[in-house]
Amino acid sequence: MWPTIRGLLDLGFTLSSSSTPAQGVLAGKRVVFTGAMPKPRKEMEAEAAGLGADVQKGVSSKTDWLITGERVGATKIAKAKKLGVTVMPLDEYLAVIGG
């Protein structure tokens, strides 16, 4: 079993807990990141998930926040507004999470 796990780790797989994230400042928030971010998107998403957020890939009526970086398409913002989703610029999001 260990050689298989070592092989997967060598290929770049990571192990993580599948338990529910601890309650954090984003607990219960469903968020989507869009636009250019200061860090890689996966890193931003992992950080949000670690703070309790449910990170989504696309805007839906269930999304709470659309977090916008630079160069965001007008179509995505329009969809969010139509669905009643809060459009949050990156600097506001960082203030919320204390970053």
N, CA, C and O atoms as CSV, one atom per row, in Angstrom:
chain,resi,resn,atom,element,x,y,z
A,1,MET,N,N,0.805,-1.183,0.000
A,1,MET,CA,C,0.000,0.000,0.000
A,1,MET,C,C,0.856,1.258,0.000
A,1,MET,O,O,0.565,2.189,-0.752
A,2,TRP,N,N,1.888,1.315,0.808
A,2,TRP,CA,C,2.730,2.506,0.887
A,2,TRP,C,C,3.442,2.811,-0.426
A,2,TRP,O,O,3.560,3.986,-0.775
A,3,PRO,N,N,3.922,1.819,-1.173
A,3,PRO,CA,C,4.533,2.150,-2.463
A,3,PRO,C,C,3.545,2.834,-3.406
A,3,PRO,O,O,3.928,3.724,-4.165
A,4,THR,N,N,2.294,2.429,-3.362
A,4,THR,CA,C,1.279,3.067,-4.200
A,4,THR,C,C,1.066,4.517,-3.783
A,4,THR,O,O,0.998,5.411,-4.627
A,5,ILE,N,N,0.961,4.743,-2.475
A,5,ILE,CA,C,0.781,6.112,-1.972
A,5,ILE,C,C,1.991,6.958,-2.323
A,5,ILE,O,O,1.835,8.097,-2.762
A,6,ARG,N,N,3.195,6.427,-2.139
A,6,ARG,CA,C,4.414,7.161,-2.462
A,6,ARG,C,C,4.435,7.502,-3.951
A,6,ARG,O,O,4.808,8.611,-4.332
A,7,GLY,N,N,4.039,6.557,-4.782
A,7,GLY,CA,C,3.998,6.791,-6.221
A,7,GLY,C,C,3.039,7.913,-6.591
A,7,GLY,O,O,3.350,8.744,-7.445
A,8,LEU,N,N,1.885,7.939,-5.956
A,8,LEU,CA,C,0.906,9.006,-6.216
A,8,LEU,C,C,1.443,10.361,-5.768
A,8,LEU,O,O,1.283,11.363,-6.465
A,9,LEU,N,N,2.080,10.382,-4.602
A,9,LEU,CA,C,2.668,11.634,-4.117
A,9,LEU,C,C,3.769,12.127,-5.069
A,9,LEU,O,O,3.881,13.324,-5.332
A,10,ASP,N,N,4.566,11.205,-5.572
A,10,ASP,CA,C,5.630,11.563,-6.516
A,10,ASP,C,C,5.073,12.126,-7.817
A,10,ASP,O,O,5.737,12.911,-8.494
A,11,LEU,N,N,3.854,11.726,-8.164
A,11,LEU,CA,C,3.207,12.231,-9.375
A,11,LEU,C,C,2.534,13.588,-9.162
A,11,LEU,O,O,2.007,14.179,-10.105
A,12,GLY,N,N,2.552,14.080,-7.916
A,12,GLY,CA,C,1.977,15.394,-7.645
A,12,GLY,C,C,0.626,15.380,-6.961
A,12,GLY,O,O,0.048,16.438,-6.710
A,13,PHE,N,N,0.111,14.190,-6.654
A,13,PHE,CA,C,-1.148,14.131,-5.932
A,13,PHE,C,C,-0.922,14.598,-4.510
A,13,PHE,O,O,0.166,14.428,-3.960
A,14,THR,N,N,-1.948,15.187,-3.911
A,14,THR,CA,C,-1.854,15.610,-2.521
A,14,THR,C,C,-2.946,14.929,-1.720
A,14,THR,O,O,-4.010,14.597,-2.241
A,15,LEU,N,N,-2.668,14.733,-0.474
A,15,LEU,CA,C,-3.643,14.132,0.426
A,15,LEU,C,C,-4.270,15.244,1.253
A,15,LEU,O,O,-3.576,16.133,1.746
A,16,SER,N,N,-5.574,15.187,1.399
A,16,SER,CA,C,-6.244,16.168,2.235
A,16,SER,C,C,-7.402,15.506,2.936
A,16,SER,O,O,-7.885,14.452,2.521
A,17,SER,N,N,-7.834,16.132,3.991
A,17,SER,CA,C,-8.953,15.622,4.760
A,17,SER,C,C,-10.250,15.899,4.023
A,17,SER,O,O,-10.410,16.965,3.430
A,18,SER,N,N,-11.156,14.973,4.052
A,18,SER,CA,C,-12.448,15.173,3.413
A,18,SER,C,C,-13.498,15.626,4.412
A,18,SER,O,O,-14.681,15.709,4.085
A,19,SER,N,N,-13.062,15.920,5.637
A,19,SER,CA,C,-14.013,16.367,6.640
A,19,SER,C,C,-14.465,17.796,6.351
A,19,SER,O,O,-13.820,18.529,5.600
A,20,THR,N,N,-15.561,18.167,6.947
A,20,THR,CA,C,-16.094,19.514,6.765
A,20,THR,C,C,-15.093,20.522,7.303
A,20,THR,O,O,-14.544,20.325,8.387
A,21,PRO,N,N,-14.840,21.618,6.553
A,21,PRO,CA,C,-13.883,22.597,7.037
A,21,PRO,C,C,-14.342,23.240,8.341
A,21,PRO,O,O,-15.536,23.334,8.628
A,22,ALA,N,N,-13.374,23.670,9.106
A,22,ALA,CA,C,-13.698,24.350,10.356
A,22,ALA,C,C,-14.472,25.627,10.057
A,22,ALA,O,O,-14.333,26.219,8.987
A,23,GLN,N,N,-15.271,26.031,11.001
A,23,GLN,CA,C,-16.018,27.269,10.833
A,23,GLN,C,C,-15.034,28.421,10.741
A,23,GLN,O,O,-14.124,28.537,11.562
A,24,GLY,N,N,-15.214,29.261,9.756
A,24,GLY,CA,C,-14.344,30.402,9.559
A,24,GLY,C,C,-15.158,31.597,9.117
A,24,GLY,O,O,-16.388,31.556,9.109
A,25,VAL,N,N,-14.471,32.651,8.754
A,25,VAL,CA,C,-15.148,33.892,8.378
A,25,VAL,C,C,-16.009,33.719,7.134
A,25,VAL,O,O,-16.891,34.542,6.887
A,26,LEU,N,N,-15.782,32.682,6.350
A,26,LEU,CA,C,-16.566,32.460,5.136
A,26,LEU,C,C,-17.545,31.295,5.279
A,26,LEU,O,O,-18.122,30.847,4.287
A,27,ALA,N,N,-17.734,30.811,6.485
A,27,ALA,CA,C,-18.603,29.659,6.710
A,27,ALA,C,C,-19.983,29.900,6.110
A,27,ALA,O,O,-20.634,30.907,6.389
A,28,GLY,N,N,-20.409,28.959,5.286
A,28,GLY,CA,C,-21.727,29.038,4.682
A,28,GLY,C,C,-21.823,29.882,3.433
A,28,GLY,O,O,-22.872,29.891,2.790
A,29,LYS,N,N,-20.772,30.591,3.063
A,29,LYS,CA,C,-20.781,31.430,1.864
A,29,LYS,C,C,-20.436,30.586,0.647
A,29,LYS,O,O,-19.509,29.776,0.682
A,30,ARG,N,N,-21.182,30.781,-0.418
A,30,ARG,CA,C,-20.885,30.134,-1.697
A,30,ARG,C,C,-20.264,31.198,-2.588
A,30,ARG,O,O,-20.895,32.211,-2.890
A,31,VAL,N,N,-19.022,30.964,-3.008
A,31,VAL,CA,C,-18.264,31.991,-3.722
A,31,VAL,C,C,-17.733,31.483,-5.057
A,31,VAL,O,O,-17.485,30.294,-5.252
A,32,VAL,N,N,-17.571,32.445,-5.970
A,32,VAL,CA,C,-16.963,32.177,-7.271
A,32,VAL,C,C,-15.892,33.241,-7.480
A,32,VAL,O,O,-16.133,34.425,-7.248
A,33,PHE,N,N,-14.711,32.817,-7.918
A,33,PHE,CA,C,-13.634,33.750,-8.256
A,33,PHE,C,C,-13.610,33.944,-9.764
A,33,PHE,O,O,-13.748,32.984,-10.523
A,34,THR,N,N,-13.434,35.193,-10.196
A,34,THR,CA,C,-13.326,35.463,-11.621
A,34,THR,C,C,-12.336,36.592,-11.859
A,34,THR,O,O,-12.117,37.440,-10.993
A,35,GLY,N,N,-11.750,36.589,-13.029
A,35,GLY,CA,C,-10.755,37.610,-13.369
A,35,GLY,C,C,-9.363,37.208,-12.917
A,35,GLY,O,O,-9.162,36.143,-12.335
A,36,ALA,N,N,-8.410,38.083,-13.197
A,36,ALA,CA,C,-7.016,37.841,-12.822
A,36,ALA,C,C,-6.842,38.065,-11.317
A,36,ALA,O,O,-7.249,39.095,-10.780
A,37,MET,N,N,-6.247,37.107,-10.664
A,37,MET,CA,C,-6.035,37.149,-9.212
A,37,MET,C,C,-4.541,37.313,-8.916
A,37,MET,O,O,-3.701,36.969,-9.748
A,38,PRO,N,N,-4.211,37.838,-7.729
A,38,PRO,CA,C,-2.800,38.035,-7.380
A,38,PRO,C,C,-2.047,36.721,-7.125
A,38,PRO,O,O,-0.819,36.677,-7.192
A,39,LYS,N,N,-2.801,35.655,-6.832
A,39,LYS,CA,C,-2.215,34.331,-6.612
A,39,LYS,C,C,-2.907,33.368,-7.575
A,39,LYS,O,O,-3.958,33.697,-8.125
A,40,PRO,N,N,-2.339,32.199,-7.782
A,40,PRO,CA,C,-3.020,31.217,-8.635
A,40,PRO,C,C,-4.446,30.946,-8.136
A,40,PRO,O,O,-4.693,30.895,-6.931
A,41,ARG,N,N,-5.365,30.775,-9.069
A,41,ARG,CA,C,-6.780,30.579,-8.748
A,41,ARG,C,C,-6.983,29.430,-7.770
A,41,ARG,O,O,-7.746,29.560,-6.813
A,42,LYS,N,N,-6.309,28.307,-8.001
A,42,LYS,CA,C,-6.474,27.147,-7.111
A,42,LYS,C,C,-6.071,27.491,-5.674
A,42,LYS,O,O,-6.681,27.012,-4.718
A,43,GLU,N,N,-5.048,28.318,-5.537
A,43,GLU,CA,C,-4.601,28.726,-4.208
A,43,GLU,C,C,-5.654,29.616,-3.535
A,43,GLU,O,O,-5.929,29.466,-2.345
A,44,MET,N,N,-6.233,30.531,-4.295
A,44,MET,CA,C,-7.285,31.405,-3.766
A,44,MET,C,C,-8.492,30.569,-3.334
A,44,MET,O,O,-9.067,30.791,-2.269
A,45,GLU,N,N,-8.864,29.603,-4.179
A,45,GLU,CA,C,-10.007,28.743,-3.878
A,45,GLU,C,C,-9.749,27.886,-2.644
A,45,GLU,O,O,-10.635,27.722,-1.805
A,46,ALA,N,N,-8.549,27.344,-2.529
A,46,ALA,CA,C,-8.201,26.512,-1.365
A,46,ALA,C,C,-8.231,27.345,-0.084
A,46,ALA,O,O,-8.700,26.879,0.954
A,47,GLU,N,N,-7.735,28.565,-0.162
A,47,GLU,CA,C,-7.745,29.446,1.003
A,47,GLU,C,C,-9.186,29.735,1.434
A,47,GLU,O,O,-9.499,29.683,2.623
A,48,ALA,N,N,-10.060,30.039,0.474
A,48,ALA,CA,C,-11.466,30.317,0.786
A,48,ALA,C,C,-12.136,29.085,1.388
A,48,ALA,O,O,-12.890,29.198,2.355
A,49,ALA,N,N,-11.868,27.922,0.828
A,49,ALA,CA,C,-12.447,26.682,1.350
A,49,ALA,C,C,-11.965,26.439,2.781
A,49,ALA,O,O,-12.732,25.980,3.627
A,50,GLY,N,N,-10.713,26.743,3.045
A,50,GLY,CA,C,-10.169,26.590,4.390
A,50,GLY,C,C,-10.818,27.519,5.404
A,50,GLY,O,O,-10.800,27.256,6.606
A,51,LEU,N,N,-11.392,28.609,4.902
A,51,LEU,CA,C,-12.092,29.558,5.772
A,51,LEU,C,C,-13.588,29.254,5.838
A,51,LEU,O,O,-14.366,30.040,6.378
A,52,GLY,N,N,-13.981,28.104,5.281
A,52,GLY,CA,C,-15.353,27.650,5.394
A,52,GLY,C,C,-16.233,27.859,4.181
A,52,GLY,O,O,-17.398,27.459,4.201
A,53,ALA,N,N,-15.715,28.476,3.113
A,53,ALA,CA,C,-16.530,28.748,1.925
A,53,ALA,C,C,-16.765,27.494,1.101
A,53,ALA,O,O,-15.968,26.557,1.116
A,54,ASP,N,N,-17.873,27.501,0.386
A,54,ASP,CA,C,-18.166,26.496,-0.629
A,54,ASP,C,C,-17.790,27.160,-1.953
A,54,ASP,O,O,-18.525,28.016,-2.446
A,55,VAL,N,N,-16.669,26.777,-2.523
A,55,VAL,CA,C,-16.177,27.399,-3.751
A,55,VAL,C,C,-16.852,26.747,-4.946
A,55,VAL,O,O,-16.806,25.527,-5.108
A,56,GLN,N,N,-17.472,27.561,-5.776
A,56,GLN,CA,C,-18.167,27.093,-6.963
A,56,GLN,C,C,-17.381,27.485,-8.202
A,56,GLN,O,O,-16.558,28.400,-8.166
A,57,LYS,N,N,-17.640,26.790,-9.292
A,57,LYS,CA,C,-16.948,27.080,-10.549
A,57,LYS,C,C,-17.675,28.108,-11.400
A,57,LYS,O,O,-17.056,28.793,-12.215
A,58,GLY,N,N,-18.980,28.219,-11.218
A,58,GLY,CA,C,-19.758,29.155,-12.027
A,58,GLY,C,C,-20.832,29.828,-11.201
A,58,GLY,O,O,-21.255,29.298,-10.174
A,59,VAL,N,N,-21.279,31.002,-11.645
A,59,VAL,CA,C,-22.308,31.767,-10.946
A,59,VAL,C,C,-23.671,31.108,-11.154
A,59,VAL,O,O,-24.044,30.751,-12.272
A,60,SER,N,N,-24.396,30.956,-10.057
A,60,SER,CA,C,-25.766,30.431,-10.119
A,60,SER,C,C,-26.604,31.205,-9.106
A,60,SER,O,O,-26.097,32.067,-8.387
A,61,SER,N,N,-27.877,30.886,-9.065
A,61,SER,CA,C,-28.758,31.555,-8.110
A,61,SER,C,C,-28.396,31.205,-6.669
A,61,SER,O,O,-28.837,31.883,-5.742
A,62,LYS,N,N,-27.602,30.162,-6.471
A,62,LYS,CA,C,-27.184,29.757,-5.134
A,62,LYS,C,C,-25.881,30.425,-4.690
A,62,LYS,O,O,-25.478,30.285,-3.535
A,63,THR,N,N,-25.223,31.146,-5.595
A,63,THR,CA,C,-23.955,31.819,-5.275
A,63,THR,C,C,-24.229,33.029,-4.385
A,63,THR,O,O,-25.179,33.776,-4.618
A,64,ASP,N,N,-23.388,33.217,-3.364
A,64,ASP,CA,C,-23.504,34.390,-2.496
A,64,ASP,C,C,-22.651,35.550,-3.011
A,64,ASP,O,O,-23.116,36.686,-3.104
A,65,TRP,N,N,-21.391,35.242,-3.346
A,65,TRP,CA,C,-20.455,36.297,-3.758
A,65,TRP,C,C,-19.739,35.919,-5.041
A,65,TRP,O,O,-19.270,34.792,-5.196
A,66,LEU,N,N,-19.659,36.873,-5.961
A,66,LEU,CA,C,-18.782,36.769,-7.126
A,66,LEU,C,C,-17.603,37.670,-6.812
A,66,LEU,O,O,-17.743,38.892,-6.779
A,67,ILE,N,N,-16.451,37.078,-6.584
A,67,ILE,CA,C,-15.258,37.835,-6.204
A,67,ILE,C,C,-14.482,38.147,-7.472
A,67,ILE,O,O,-14.062,37.245,-8.197
A,68,THR,N,N,-14.296,39.437,-7.729
A,68,THR,CA,C,-13.740,39.872,-9.006
A,68,THR,C,C,-12.321,40.404,-8.875
A,68,THR,O,O,-12.025,41.261,-8.043
A,69,GLY,N,N,-11.464,39.869,-9.720
A,69,GLY,CA,C,-10.103,40.371,-9.841
A,69,GLY,C,C,-10.059,41.361,-11.003
A,69,GLY,O,O,-11.031,42.074,-11.251
A,70,GLU,N,N,-8.955,41.403,-11.699
A,70,GLU,CA,C,-8.806,42.300,-12.846
A,70,GLU,C,C,-9.309,41.615,-14.114
A,70,GLU,O,O,-9.334,40.387,-14.203
A,71,ARG,N,N,-9.698,42.406,-15.065
A,71,ARG,CA,C,-10.132,41.953,-16.397
A,71,ARG,C,C,-11.302,40.952,-16.327
A,71,ARG,O,O,-11.215,39.839,-16.845
A,72,VAL,N,N,-12.379,41.370,-15.684
A,72,VAL,CA,C,-13.570,40.533,-15.577
A,72,VAL,C,C,-14.518,40.864,-16.720
A,72,VAL,O,O,-14.727,42.033,-17.044
A,73,GLY,N,N,-15.081,39.847,-17.318
A,73,GLY,CA,C,-16.033,40.040,-18.404
A,73,GLY,C,C,-17.347,40.619,-17.905
A,73,GLY,O,O,-17.840,40.245,-16.841
A,74,ALA,N,N,-17.906,41.530,-18.678
A,74,ALA,CA,C,-19.163,42.176,-18.313
A,74,ALA,C,C,-20.316,41.176,-18.244
A,74,ALA,O,O,-21.251,41.362,-17.465
A,75,THR,N,N,-20.257,40.127,-19.044
A,75,THR,CA,C,-21.326,39.133,-19.071
A,75,THR,C,C,-21.469,38.436,-17.724
A,75,THR,O,O,-22.588,38.233,-17.253
A,76,LYS,N,N,-20.354,38.065,-17.099
A,76,LYS,CA,C,-20.406,37.358,-15.817
A,76,LYS,C,C,-20.951,38.283,-14.728
A,76,LYS,O,O,-21.739,37.853,-13.886
A,77,ILE,N,N,-20.537,39.535,-14.742
A,77,ILE,CA,C,-21.044,40.489,-13.750
A,77,ILE,C,C,-22.540,40.712,-13.959
A,77,ILE,O,O,-23.301,40.751,-12.992
A,78,ALA,N,N,-22.963,40.859,-15.202
A,78,ALA,CA,C,-24.386,41.057,-15.501
A,78,ALA,C,C,-25.212,39.866,-15.025
A,78,ALA,O,O,-26.292,40.048,-14.463
A,79,LYS,N,N,-24.717,38.656,-15.244
A,79,LYS,CA,C,-25.423,37.456,-14.803
A,79,LYS,C,C,-25.551,37.448,-13.285
A,79,LYS,O,O,-26.614,37.137,-12.748
A,80,ALA,N,N,-24.466,37.792,-12.594
A,80,ALA,CA,C,-24.489,37.815,-11.134
A,80,ALA,C,C,-25.525,38.818,-10.629
A,80,ALA,O,O,-26.304,38.512,-9.726
A,81,LYS,N,N,-25.530,40.002,-11.206
A,81,LYS,CA,C,-26.479,41.028,-10.775
A,81,LYS,C,C,-27.911,40.588,-11.049
A,81,LYS,O,O,-28.797,40.809,-10.224
A,82,LYS,N,N,-28.142,39.974,-12.188
A,82,LYS,CA,C,-29.479,39.493,-12.545
A,82,LYS,C,C,-29.971,38.459,-11.543
A,82,LYS,O,O,-31.159,38.415,-11.223
A,83,LEU,N,N,-29.055,37.623,-11.045
A,83,LEU,CA,C,-29.405,36.569,-10.091
A,83,LEU,C,C,-29.400,37.050,-8.638
A,83,LEU,O,O,-29.712,36.278,-7.732
A,84,GLY,N,N,-29.050,38.306,-8.412
A,84,GLY,CA,C,-29.013,38.839,-7.053
A,84,GLY,C,C,-27.770,38.459,-6.265
A,84,GLY,O,O,-27.767,38.500,-5.034
A,85,VAL,N,N,-26.720,38.091,-6.978
A,85,VAL,CA,C,-25.453,37.710,-6.347
A,85,VAL,C,C,-24.647,38.975,-6.050
A,85,VAL,O,O,-24.567,39.872,-6.889
A,86,THR,N,N,-24.058,39.046,-4.874
A,86,THR,CA,C,-23.215,40.183,-4.519
A,86,THR,C,C,-21.912,40.125,-5.315
A,86,THR,O,O,-21.191,39.127,-5.276
A,87,VAL,N,N,-21.619,41.215,-6.042
A,87,VAL,CA,C,-20.354,41.321,-6.776
A,87,VAL,C,C,-19.376,42.029,-5.853
A,87,VAL,O,O,-19.586,43.182,-5.476
A,88,MET,N,N,-18.301,41.327,-5.491
A,88,MET,CA,C,-17.352,41.839,-4.508
A,88,MET,C,C,-15.966,41.989,-5.127
A,88,MET,O,O,-15.349,40.994,-5.507
A,89,PRO,N,N,-15.470,43.220,-5.231
A,89,PRO,CA,C,-14.097,43.401,-5.721
A,89,PRO,C,C,-13.096,42.708,-4.801
A,89,PRO,O,O,-13.338,42.563,-3.602
A,90,LEU,N,N,-11.997,42.293,-5.360
A,90,LEU,CA,C,-10.989,41.540,-4.623
A,90,LEU,C,C,-10.537,42.250,-3.351
A,90,LEU,O,O,-10.359,41.603,-2.319
A,91,ASP,N,N,-10.347,43.565,-3.403
A,91,ASP,CA,C,-9.867,44.282,-2.213
A,91,ASP,C,C,-10.871,44.195,-1.058
A,91,ASP,O,O,-10.468,44.116,0.102
A,92,GLU,N,N,-12.167,44.210,-1.363
A,92,GLU,CA,C,-13.177,44.055,-0.312
A,92,GLU,C,C,-13.148,42.638,0.259
A,92,GLU,O,O,-13.256,42.446,1.471
A,93,TYR,N,N,-13.002,41.659,-0.615
A,93,TYR,CA,C,-12.914,40.275,-0.169
A,93,TYR,C,C,-11.711,40.084,0.765
A,93,TYR,O,O,-11.826,39.457,1.818
A,94,LEU,N,N,-10.575,40.625,0.372
A,94,LEU,CA,C,-9.382,40.507,1.215
A,94,LEU,C,C,-9.569,41.171,2.571
A,94,LEU,O,O,-9.054,40.686,3.579
A,95,ALA,N,N,-10.311,42.289,2.601
A,95,ALA,CA,C,-10.601,42.945,3.884
A,95,ALA,C,C,-11.483,42.051,4.753
A,95,ALA,O,O,-11.288,41.989,5.967
A,96,VAL,N,N,-12.444,41.362,4.152
A,96,VAL,CA,C,-13.341,40.466,4.896
A,96,VAL,C,C,-12.551,39.326,5.541
A,96,VAL,O,O,-12.789,38.970,6.695
A,97,ILE,N,N,-11.611,38.761,4.785
A,97,ILE,CA,C,-10.873,37.603,5.310
A,97,ILE,C,C,-9.638,38.024,6.112
A,97,ILE,O,O,-8.934,37.174,6.659
A,98,GLY,N,N,-9.380,39.308,6.182
A,98,GLY,CA,C,-8.255,39.786,6.972
A,98,GLY,C,C,-6.935,39.692,6.235
A,98,GLY,O,O,-5.875,39.640,6.857
A,99,GLY,N,N,-6.993,39.670,4.907
A,99,GLY,CA,C,-5.778,39.557,4.100
A,99,GLY,C,C,-5.492,40.825,3.448
A,99,GLY,O,O,-4.506,40.936,2.721
